[in-house]
Amino acid sequence: MTKHVFTTFEVCEILNIKLDRLRDYTKRGYFSPSVQRACGVGTKSLFDRADIVRIKTFLCLIELGFSRKISAKVIDLIKVDFDT
């Protein structure tokens, strides 16, 4: 099965989140792209579908009033497998 990957811009469009916010949360270590992390000029962060589920969960938990720190710990426990 081909693995679908998404750029930072695509993730922002899918989740309706501002680019600066997604980059800030990534920079602060709340979550990170599992496919590829940008490492300089000209490189892109690449996310998979499981990353999108975790990020959406993170955003929902914040919206429900959980802190970013707790929300990040919760999404670390989430294992999503789209290959089965």
Secondary structure, DSSP 8 states (H G I E B T S, - for coil): ----EEEHHHHHHHHT--HHHHHHHHHTTS---SSB---STT---EEEHHHHHHHHHHHHHHHTT--HHHHHHHHHT-------
